[in-house]
Amino acid sequence: MSTGVVIVIVAIAVVLVVLLIVVSMRGRQRRRAQERRADRRDLMEAERQVGRAERDADIAREEADRRGDPDR
């Protein structure tokens, strides 16, 4: 093998390694973005549940107050 062929083969190997690293990093970024979106959805759902629970508690308190006060 001549020196030129070895240089070309090494250059191709370096390019492939760099490409593999870039693709791997990009995949990690996408997975993290998906996890953040899922976390945001979970947080929104939890906030909705808290709102519903607070409304239900308010309604229950009002009904208990009405039952305790026969003039209402």
MOPAC internal coordinates of N, CA, C and O (Angstrom, degrees):
PM7 1SCF
backbone

  N    0.0000 0     0.00 0     0.00 0    0    0    0
  C    1.4425 1     0.00 0     0.00 0    1    0    0
  C    1.5212 1   109.82 1     0.00 0    2    1    0
  O    1.2310 1   122.05 1   -38.41 1    3    2    1
  N    1.2628 1   113.68 1   141.59 1    3    2    1
  C    1.4547 1   117.26 1   178.29 1    5    3    2
  C    1.5217 1   109.79 1   -89.08 1    6    5    3
  O    1.2310 1   120.68 1   -14.62 1    7    6    5
  N    1.2939 1   116.31 1   165.38 1    7    6    5
  C    1.4660 1   122.04 1  -178.22 1    9    7    6
  C    1.5246 1   111.19 1   -62.07 1   10    9    7
  O    1.2310 1   119.93 1   143.11 1   11   10    9
  N    1.3152 1   117.73 1   -36.89 1   11   10    9
  C    1.4677 1   121.90 1  -179.82 1   13   11   10
  C    1.5137 1   111.98 1   -62.36 1   14   13   11
  O    1.2310 1   120.51 1   138.98 1   15   14   13
  N    1.3367 1   116.62 1   -41.02 1   15   14   13
  C    1.4748 1   120.69 1  -179.76 1   17   15   14
  C    1.5259 1   109.54 1   -65.97 1   18   17   15
  O    1.2310 1   120.41 1   138.26 1   19   18   17
  N    1.3256 1   116.82 1   -41.74 1   19   18   17
  C    1.4641 1   120.89 1   179.54 1   21   19   18
  C    1.5273 1   109.73 1   -62.80 1   22   21   19
  O    1.2310 1   120.01 1   137.69 1   23   22   21
  N    1.2967 1   117.58 1   -42.31 1   23   22   21
  C    1.4685 1   121.54 1   179.45 1   25   23   22
  C    1.5230 1   110.48 1   -62.75 1   26   25   23
  O    1.2310 1   120.35 1   137.93 1   27   26   25
  N    1.3289 1   116.94 1   -42.07 1   27   26   25
  C    1.4696 1   120.76 1   179.20 1   29   27   26
  C    1.5267 1   109.86 1   -64.64 1   30   29   27
  O    1.2310 1   119.88 1   136.62 1   31   30   29
  N    1.3136 1   117.83 1   -43.38 1   31   30   29
  C    1.4702 1   121.11 1  -179.33 1   33   31   30
  C    1.5364 1   110.23 1   -64.37 1   34   33   31
  O    1.2310 1   120.18 1   136.90 1   35   34   33
  N    1.3155 1   117.26 1   -43.10 1   35   34   33
  C    1.4610 1   120.78 1   178.55 1   37   35   34
  C    1.5298 1   110.04 1   -64.78 1   38   37   35
  O    1.2310 1   119.99 1   138.50 1   39   38   37
  N    1.3092 1   117.63 1   -41.50 1   39   38   37
  C    1.4618 1   121.10 1   179.07 1   41   39   38
  C    1.5261 1   110.51 1   -62.01 1   42   41   39
  O    1.2310 1   120.22 1   137.08 1   43   42   41
  N    1.3181 1   117.18 1   -42.92 1   43   42   41
  C    1.4763 1   120.97 1   178.05 1   45   43   42
  C    1.5182 1   110.01 1   -62.43 1   46   45   43
  O    1.2310 1   120.45 1   137.12 1   47   46   45
  N    1.3373 1   116.74 1   -42.88 1   47   46   45
  C    1.4685 1   120.68 1   179.57 1   49   47   46
  C    1.5274 1   110.52 1   -62.38 1   50   49   47
  O    1.2310 1   120.24 1   137.30 1   51   50   49
  N    1.3204 1   117.15 1   -42.70 1   51   50   49
  C    1.4685 1   121.02 1   179.20 1   53   51   50
  C    1.5230 1   110.41 1   -63.06 1   54   53   51
  O    1.2310 1   120.29 1   136.08 1   55   54   53
  N    1.3124 1   117.04 1   -43.92 1   55   54   53
  C    1.4665 1   120.94 1   179.03 1   57   55   54
  C    1.5264 1   110.40 1   -61.52 1   58   57   55
  O    1.2310 1   120.26 1   137.49 1   59   58   57
  N    1.3217 1   117.11 1   -42.51 1   59   58   57
  C    1.4705 1   120.36 1   179.81 1   61   59   58
  C    1.5270 1   111.18 1   -64.86 1   62   61   59
  O    1.2310 1   120.28 1   138.94 1   63   62   61
  N    1.3177 1   117.07 1   -41.06 1   63   62   61
  C    1.4652 1   120.08 1   178.62 1   65   63   62
  C    1.5280 1   110.27 1   -64.24 1   66   65   63
  O    1.2310 1   120.04 1   135.19 1   67   66   65
  N    1.3129 1   117.52 1   -44.81 1   67   66   65
  C    1.4654 1   120.97 1   178.53 1   69   67   66
  C    1.5199 1   110.29 1   -62.19 1   70   69   67
  O    1.2310 1   120.15 1   137.57 1   71   70   69
  N    1.3118 1   117.31 1   -42.43 1   71   70   69
  C    1.4627 1   121.55 1   178.42 1   73   71   70
  C    1.5267 1   110.65 1   -61.38 1   74   73   71
  O    1.2310 1   120.34 1   136.78 1   75   74   73
  N    1.3129 1   116.95 1   -43.22 1   75   74   73
  C    1.4624 1   121.36 1   178.50 1   77   75   74
  C    1.5302 1   110.65 1   -61.85 1   78   77   75
  O    1.2310 1   120.18 1   137.43 1   79   78   77
  N    1.3066 1   117.26 1   -42.57 1   79   78   77
  C    1.4638 1   121.11 1   179.24 1   81   79   78
  C    1.5276 1   110.77 1   -64.32 1   82   81   79
  O    1.2310 1   120.16 1   135.83 1   83   82   81
  N    1.3198 1   117.30 1   -44.17 1   83   82   81
  C    1.4628 1   121.26 1  -179.55 1   85   83   82
  C    1.5236 1   110.47 1   -63.26 1   86   85   83
  O    1.2310 1   120.15 1   135.89 1   87   86   85
  N    1.3120 1   117.32 1   -44.11 1   87   86   85
  C    1.4691 1   120.68 1  -179.93 1   89   87   86
  C    1.5253 1   110.06 1   -64.14 1   90   89   87
  O    1.2310 1   120.21 1   140.11 1   91   90   89
  N    1.3153 1   117.21 1   -39.89 1   91   90   89
  C    1.4590 1   121.51 1   178.68 1   93   91   90
  C    1.5236 1   111.05 1   -63.51 1   94   93   91
  O    1.2310 1   120.35 1   136.02 1   95   94   93
  N    1.3232 1   116.94 1   -43.98 1   95   94   93
  C    1.4666 1   120.58 1   179.16 1   97   95   94
  C    1.5226 1   110.90 1   -64.18 1   98   97   95
  O    1.2310 1   120.80 1   139.09 1   99   98   97
  N    1.3004 1   116.08 1   -40.91 1   99   98   97
  C    1.4703 1   120.35 1  -179.91 1  101   99   98
  C    1.5287 1   110.37 1   -63.80 1  102  101   99
  O    1.2310 1   120.72 1   139.34 1  103  102  101
  N    1.3164 1   116.22 1   -40.66 1  103  102  101
  C    1.4661 1   119.99 1   177.86 1  105  103  102
  C    1.5203 1   111.84 1   -61.96 1  106  105  103
  O    1.2310 1   120.78 1   139.38 1  107  106  105
  N    1.3257 1   116.12 1   -40.62 1  107  106  105
  C    1.4672 1   119.99 1   177.71 1  109  107  106
  C    1.5218 1   110.94 1   -63.84 1  110  109  107
  O    1.2310 1   120.55 1   139.70 1  111  110  109
  N    1.3245 1   116.56 1   -40.30 1  111  110  109
  C    1.4643 1   119.95 1   178.59 1  113  111  110
  C    1.5225 1   110.83 1   -62.00 1  114  113  111
  O    1.2310 1   120.73 1   137.38 1  115  114  113
  N    1.3075 1   116.21 1   -42.62 1  115  114  113
  C    1.4729 1   119.68 1   179.90 1  117  115  114
  C    1.5164 1   111.03 1   -65.00 1  118  117  115
  O    1.2310 1   120.34 1   137.48 1  119  118  117
  N    1.3262 1   116.95 1   -42.52 1  119  118  117
  C    1.4694 1   119.78 1   179.29 1  121  119  118
  C    1.5272 1   110.74 1   -62.77 1  122  121  119
  O    1.2310 1   120.28 1   137.88 1  123  122  121
  N    1.3387 1   117.08 1   -42.12 1  123  122  121
  C    1.4602 1   120.16 1   178.40 1  125  123  122
  C    1.5241 1   111.09 1   -63.78 1  126  125  123
  O    1.2310 1   120.60 1   140.59 1  127  126  125
  N    1.3255 1   116.46 1   -39.41 1  127  126  125
  C    1.4688 1   119.73 1   178.69 1  129  127  126
  C    1.5315 1   110.18 1   -64.40 1  130  129  127
  O    1.2310 1   120.36 1   139.29 1  131  130  129
  N    1.3149 1   116.91 1   -40.71 1  131  130  129
  C    1.4685 1   120.28 1   177.98 1  133  131  130
  C    1.5259 1   110.46 1   -64.28 1  134  133  131
  O    1.2310 1   120.41 1   139.12 1  135  134  133
  N    1.3220 1   116.82 1   -40.88 1  135  134  133
  C    1.4604 1   120.41 1   178.39 1  137  135  134
  C    1.5239 1   110.88 1   -63.75 1  138  137  135
  O    1.2310 1   120.24 1   139.69 1  139  138  137
  N    1.3320 1   117.14 1   -40.31 1  139  138  137
  C    1.4669 1   119.92 1   178.14 1  141  139  138
  C    1.5239 1   111.09 1   -64.04 1  142  141  139
  O    1.2310 1   120.71 1   139.04 1  143  142  141
  N    1.3410 1   116.25 1   -40.96 1  143  142  141
  C    1.4750 1   118.89 1   177.85 1  145  143  142
  C    1.5216 1   110.34 1   -63.43 1  146  145  143
  O    1.2310 1   120.13 1   137.70 1  147  146  145
  N    1.3259 1   117.35 1   -42.30 1  147  146  145
  C    1.4605 1   120.80 1   178.56 1  149  147  146
  C    1.5271 1   110.60 1   -64.12 1  150  149  147
  O    1.2310 1   120.36 1   139.32 1  151  150  149
  N    1.3186 1   116.92 1   -40.68 1  151  150  149
  C    1.4679 1   120.25 1   178.03 1  153  151  150
  C    1.5208 1   110.77 1   -63.14 1  154  153  151
  O    1.2310 1   120.39 1   138.90 1  155  154  153
  N    1.3419 1   116.87 1   -41.10 1  155  154  153
  C    1.4659 1   120.38 1   178.23 1  157  155  154
  C    1.5217 1   110.73 1   -62.79 1  158  157  155
  O    1.2310 1   120.66 1   136.75 1  159  158  157
  N    1.3457 1   116.35 1   -43.25 1  159  158  157
  C    1.4716 1   119.54 1   178.65 1  161  159  158
  C    1.5258 1   110.39 1   -62.36 1  162  161  159
  O    1.2310 1   120.44 1   137.21 1  163  162  161
  N    1.3326 1   116.77 1   -42.79 1  163  162  161
  C    1.4616 1   120.28 1   179.27 1  165  163  162
  C    1.5222 1   110.95 1   -62.47 1  166  165  163
  O    1.2310 1   120.52 1   138.62 1  167  166  165
  N    1.3260 1   116.61 1   -41.38 1  167  166  165
  C    1.4600 1   120.58 1   179.26 1  169  167  166
  C    1.5257 1   110.74 1   -64.32 1  170  169  167
  O    1.2310 1   120.35 1   136.41 1  171  170  169
  N    1.3219 1   116.93 1   -43.59 1  171  170  169
  C    1.4671 1   120.14 1   179.10 1  173  171  170
  C    1.5277 1   110.59 1   -61.71 1  174  173  171
  O    1.2310 1   120.58 1   137.56 1  175  174  173
  N    1.3262 1   116.50 1   -42.44 1  175  174  173
  C    1.4640 1   120.33 1   179.40 1  177  175  174
  C    1.5261 1   110.31 1   -64.83 1  178  177  175
  O    1.2310 1   120.04 1   138.84 1  179  178  177
  N    1.3146 1   117.52 1   -41.16 1  179  178  177
  C    1.4654 1   120.71 1   178.38 1  181  179  178
  C    1.5233 1   110.53 1   -63.19 1  182  181  179
  O    1.2310 1   120.27 1   139.28 1  183  182  181
  N    1.3317 1   117.08 1   -40.72 1  183  182  181
  C    1.4621 1   120.06 1   178.20 1  185  183  182
  C    1.5266 1   110.90 1   -64.22 1  186  185  183
  O    1.2310 1   120.61 1   140.63 1  187  186  185
  N    1.3261 1   116.45 1   -39.37 1  187  186  185
  C    1.4736 1   119.42 1   177.07 1  189  187  186
  C    1.5254 1   110.47 1   -62.73 1  190  189  187
  O    1.2310 1   120.71 1   137.27 1  191  190  189
  N    1.3307 1   116.25 1   -42.73 1  191  190  189
  C    1.4632 1   120.09 1  -179.74 1  193  191  190
  C    1.5271 1   110.82 1   -63.91 1  194  193  191
  O    1.2310 1   120.31 1   140.85 1  195  194  193
  N    1.3277 1   117.01 1   -39.15 1  195  194  193
  C    1.4584 1   120.40 1   177.63 1  197  195  194
  C    1.5233 1   109.78 1   -63.11 1  198  197  195
  O    1.2310 1   120.51 1   136.86 1  199  198  197
  N    1.3185 1   116.64 1   -43.14 1  199  198  197
  C    1.4617 1   120.29 1   178.21 1  201  199  198
  C    1.5144 1   111.93 1   -60.74 1  202  201  199
  O    1.2310 1   120.89 1   135.94 1  203  202  201
  N    1.3324 1   115.90 1   -44.06 1  203  202  201
  C    1.4685 1   119.42 1   178.24 1  205  203  202
  C    1.5215 1   110.55 1   -63.83 1  206  205  203
  O    1.2310 1   120.27 1   137.49 1  207  206  205
  N    1.3165 1   117.09 1   -42.51 1  207  206  205
  C    1.4654 1   120.88 1  -179.33 1  209  207  206
  C    1.5263 1   110.65 1   -63.34 1  210  209  207
  O    1.2310 1   120.42 1   139.36 1  211  210  209
  N    1.3299 1   116.80 1   -40.64 1  211  210  209
  C    1.4675 1   119.72 1   178.47 1  213  211  210
  C    1.5220 1   110.91 1   -64.96 1  214  213  211
  O    1.2310 1   120.35 1   137.63 1  215  214  213
  N    1.3370 1   116.94 1   -42.37 1  215  214  213
  C    1.4739 1   119.63 1   177.86 1  217  215  214
  C    1.5267 1   110.75 1   -63.10 1  218  217  215
  O    1.2310 1   120.87 1   136.17 1  219  218  217
  N    1.3289 1   115.94 1   -43.83 1  219  218  217
  C    1.4699 1   119.52 1   179.15 1  221  219  218
  C    1.5271 1   110.88 1   -61.69 1  222  221  219
  O    1.2310 1   120.33 1   139.54 1  223  222  221
  N    1.3304 1   116.97 1   -40.46 1  223  222  221
  C    1.4678 1   120.39 1   179.01 1  225  223  222
  C    1.5234 1   110.37 1   -65.17 1  226  225  223
  O    1.2310 1   120.36 1   138.79 1  227  226  225
  N    1.3370 1   116.91 1   -41.21 1  227  226  225
  C    1.4661 1   120.21 1   178.28 1  229  227  226
  C    1.5244 1   110.66 1   -62.06 1  230  229  227
  O    1.2310 1   120.69 1   135.65 1  231  230  229
  N    1.3120 1   116.28 1   -44.35 1  231  230  229
  C    1.4726 1   120.69 1   179.54 1  233  231  230
  C    1.5184 1   109.79 1   -62.61 1  234  233  231
  O    1.2310 1   120.49 1   136.07 1  235  234  233
  N    1.3292 1   116.66 1   -43.93 1  235  234  233
  C    1.4648 1   120.21 1  -179.48 1  237  235  234
  C    1.5274 1   110.56 1   -63.24 1  238  237  235
  O    1.2310 1   120.34 1   139.48 1  239  238  237
  N    1.3473 1   116.95 1   -40.52 1  239  238  237
  C    1.4624 1   120.23 1   178.12 1  241  239  238
  C    1.5277 1   110.80 1   -63.51 1  242  241  239
  O    1.2310 1   120.59 1   136.46 1  243  242  241
  N    1.3309 1   116.48 1   -43.54 1  243  242  241
  C    1.4706 1   119.99 1   179.49 1  245  243  242
  C    1.5208 1   111.20 1   -62.87 1  246  245  243
  O    1.2310 1   120.46 1   137.96 1  247  246  245
  N    1.3250 1   116.73 1   -42.04 1  247  246  245
  C    1.4671 1   120.06 1   178.69 1  249  247  246
  C    1.5203 1   110.37 1   -65.68 1  250  249  247
  O    1.2310 1   119.91 1   140.82 1  251  250  249
  N    1.3263 1   117.78 1   -39.18 1  251  250  249
  C    1.4616 1   120.71 1   178.89 1  253  251  250
  C    1.5261 1   110.14 1   -65.85 1  254  253  251
  O    1.2310 1   120.82 1   140.55 1  255  254  253
  N    1.3380 1   116.03 1   -39.45 1  255  254  253
  C    1.4681 1   119.54 1   178.00 1  257  255  254
  C    1.5291 1   110.58 1   -64.11 1  258  257  255
  O    1.2310 1   120.06 1   138.70 1  259  258  257
  N    1.3081 1   117.49 1   -41.30 1  259  258  257
  C    1.4684 1   121.40 1   179.51 1  261  259  258
  C    1.5132 1   111.35 1   -64.14 1  262  261  259
  O    1.2310 1   120.89 1   140.00 1  263  262  261
  N    1.3382 1   115.91 1   -40.00 1  263  262  261
  C    1.4739 1   119.34 1   179.69 1  265  263  262
  C    1.5281 1   110.41 1   -68.60 1  266  265  263
  O    1.2310 1   120.59 1   146.99 1  267  266  265
  N    1.3262 1   116.47 1   -33.01 1  267  266  265
  C    1.4613 1   120.25 1  -178.69 1  269  267  266
  C    1.5173 1   112.14 1   -78.31 1  270  269  267
  O    1.2310 1   119.90 1   156.87 1  271  270  269
  N    1.3393 1   117.79 1   -23.13 1  271  270  269
  C    1.4685 1   122.32 1  -178.40 1  273  271  270
  C    1.5164 1   108.34 1  -115.27 1  274  273  271
  O    1.2310 1   119.20 1   -79.93 1  275  274  273
  N    1.3296 1   119.13 1   100.07 1  275  274  273
  C    1.4784 1   120.42 1  -175.06 1  277  275  274
  C    1.5168 1   113.91 1   -68.72 1  278  277  275
  O    1.2310 1   118.68 1   166.24 1  279  278  277
  N    1.3496 1   120.12 1   -13.76 1  279  278  277
  C    1.4611 1   121.50 1   178.80 1  281  279  278
  C    1.5084 1   113.01 1   -74.87 1  282  281  279
  O    1.2310 1   119.36 1   164.34 1  283  282  281
  N    1.2998 1   118.83 1   -15.66 1  283  282  281
  C    1.4662 1   121.74 1  -178.03 1  285  283  282
  C    1.4810 1   112.76 1   -80.22 1  286  285  283
  O    1.2310 1   120.10 1   180.00 1  287  286  285

